[in-house]
Amino acid sequence: MTHRVLIVDDDERVRGLLRRFLEPEGYEVIEAGSAEEAVQRVEWALPSVAFCDMHMPGANGLWLADQIRAVSPATAMVLATGDTQIPAAETLRPGMVGYLLKPLRRDRVIAAVSEGVRWSAQAAARGAHPRGRHQLPEAVD
């Protein structure tokens, strides 16, 4: 089974680097350049993991984490930042499985995404179902 990873970063070079890390590992990569664009992608892609930059123009990664949880509760989140001053408590949200400091290292990215895939599978098994527009209405008897 191929797992989707949504990469959200306003820097195209970072998105390319993460793509080069993840695709050889068998992940299907989807990209977004902003948090707002990422919300749209989540609604149709239902990624196993969303790998998000913490600081972007517009909405930040914590706002995005909340939006993703509302639409796709089984999507695990990994945050990345170059900012070492973010309080650890800010990253303790449901589904947050990783917090990486830039510059990103391949081994840490792979480990965080792999943990996210495990968490996502467990969440889905517990009944965390997507709430996006892609769902069909339930049949009425």
Wavefront OBJ file of the C-alpha trace (Angstrom):
o trace
v 0.000 0.000 0.000
v 1.356 3.413 -0.956
v 1.076 6.089 1.693
v 0.582 9.734 0.791
v 2.658 12.443 2.407
v 1.617 16.064 2.076
v 4.608 18.410 2.187
v 3.724 21.978 3.133
v 6.465 24.579 2.895
v 6.648 27.991 1.269
v 10.208 27.205 0.081
v 10.144 25.194 -3.143
v 13.710 23.939 -2.488
v 12.666 22.414 0.838
v 9.679 20.721 -0.800
v 12.020 19.324 -3.485
v 14.472 18.065 -0.876
v 11.723 16.298 1.051
v 10.388 14.797 -2.186
v 13.890 13.418 -2.912
v 14.014 11.932 0.603
v 10.565 10.335 0.523
v 9.809 9.115 -3.005
v 12.662 6.555 -3.054
v 11.169 5.159 0.171
v 7.910 4.448 -1.678
v 5.824 7.399 -0.475
v 3.499 9.300 -2.794
v 4.310 12.981 -2.295
v 1.833 15.842 -2.671
v 3.013 19.424 -2.276
v 1.488 22.688 -1.091
v 3.184 26.079 -0.843
v 0.942 27.455 1.910
v -1.245 26.327 4.783
v -4.352 27.462 2.941
v -3.420 25.433 -0.146
v -2.676 22.447 2.080
v -6.203 22.442 3.518
v -7.562 22.079 -0.022
v -5.136 19.232 -0.761
v -6.073 17.346 2.419
v -9.751 17.355 1.486
v -9.163 15.247 -1.625
v -5.843 13.497 -0.944
v -6.356 12.252 2.645
v -2.623 11.876 3.317
v -1.316 9.521 5.970
v 1.147 12.212 7.034
v 1.364 15.976 6.636
v 4.922 17.322 6.906
v 4.566 21.044 7.572
v 6.787 24.057 7.948
v 6.002 25.919 11.154
v 6.491 29.443 9.783
v 5.016 30.413 6.424
v 3.447 33.582 5.073
v -0.218 33.574 6.038
v -1.330 30.855 8.418
v 1.317 28.888 10.308
v 1.848 25.167 10.876
v -0.070 25.057 14.165
v -3.147 26.590 12.538
v -2.762 24.046 9.744
v -2.496 21.161 12.220
v -5.857 22.152 13.693
v -7.447 22.426 10.233
v -6.121 19.031 9.150
v -7.384 17.385 12.343
v -10.850 18.789 11.642
v -10.940 17.386 8.097
v -8.833 14.231 8.352
v -8.395 13.006 11.950
v -6.258 10.047 10.851
v -3.601 12.255 9.232
v -0.466 12.408 11.380
v 1.457 15.688 11.591
v 5.180 16.379 11.511
v 6.298 19.978 12.039
v 9.596 21.393 10.830
v 11.170 24.710 11.706
v 14.417 26.588 12.007
v 13.065 28.360 15.110
v 14.458 26.853 18.310
v 12.327 29.143 20.507
v 8.929 27.477 19.992
v 7.637 26.147 23.333
v 7.366 22.360 23.342
v 3.791 22.595 24.639
v 2.765 24.190 21.315
v 3.602 20.962 19.510
v 1.656 18.646 21.842
v -1.502 18.324 19.784
v -3.418 15.202 18.794
v -1.735 13.496 15.878
v 1.551 15.403 16.231
v 4.176 12.686 15.871
v 7.301 14.656 15.090
v 8.984 18.004 15.469
v 12.176 18.468 13.457
v 14.631 21.338 13.430
v 16.050 22.578 10.151
v 18.334 21.836 8.457
v 16.469 18.606 7.819
v 18.361 15.329 7.850
v 17.196 12.461 5.659
v 17.273 9.826 8.413
v 15.181 11.954 10.786
v 12.657 12.829 8.081
v 12.236 9.163 7.123
v 11.875 8.136 10.787
v 9.278 10.846 11.508
v 7.208 10.006 8.416
v 7.409 6.292 9.194
v 6.127 7.002 12.729
v 3.368 9.124 11.207
v 2.281 6.284 8.930
v 2.077 3.931 11.943
v 0.066 6.492 13.938
v -2.254 7.131 10.980
v -2.976 3.414 10.530
v -3.761 3.065 14.239
v -6.027 6.134 14.177
v -7.913 4.762 11.169
v -8.291 1.395 12.921
v -9.747 3.209 15.955
v -12.373 4.746 13.705
v -10.965 8.199 12.895
v -12.765 8.906 9.629
v -12.340 11.863 7.287
v -14.858 14.672 7.393
v -13.985 16.396 4.117
v -16.178 17.125 1.124
v -15.057 13.937 -0.605
v -17.342 11.773 1.536
v -20.557 10.543 0.053
v -23.728 10.932 2.058
v -24.865 7.843 3.892
v -27.740 5.894 2.400
v -31.116 6.526 3.941
v -33.469 3.576 4.342
l 1 2 3 4 5 6 7 8 9 10 11 12 13 14 15 16 17 18 19 20 21 22 23 24 25 26 27 28 29 30 31 32 33 34 35 36 37 38 39 40 41 42 43 44 45 46 47 48 49 50 51 52 53 54 55 56 57 58 59 60 61 62 63 64 65 66 67 68 69 70 71 72 73 74 75 76 77 78 79 80 81 82 83 84 85 86 87 88 89 90 91 92 93 94 95 96 97 98 99 100 101 102 103 104 105 106 107 108 109 110 111 112 113 114 115 116 117 118 119 120 121 122 123 124 125 126 127 128 129 130 131 132 133 134 135 136 137 138 139 140 141
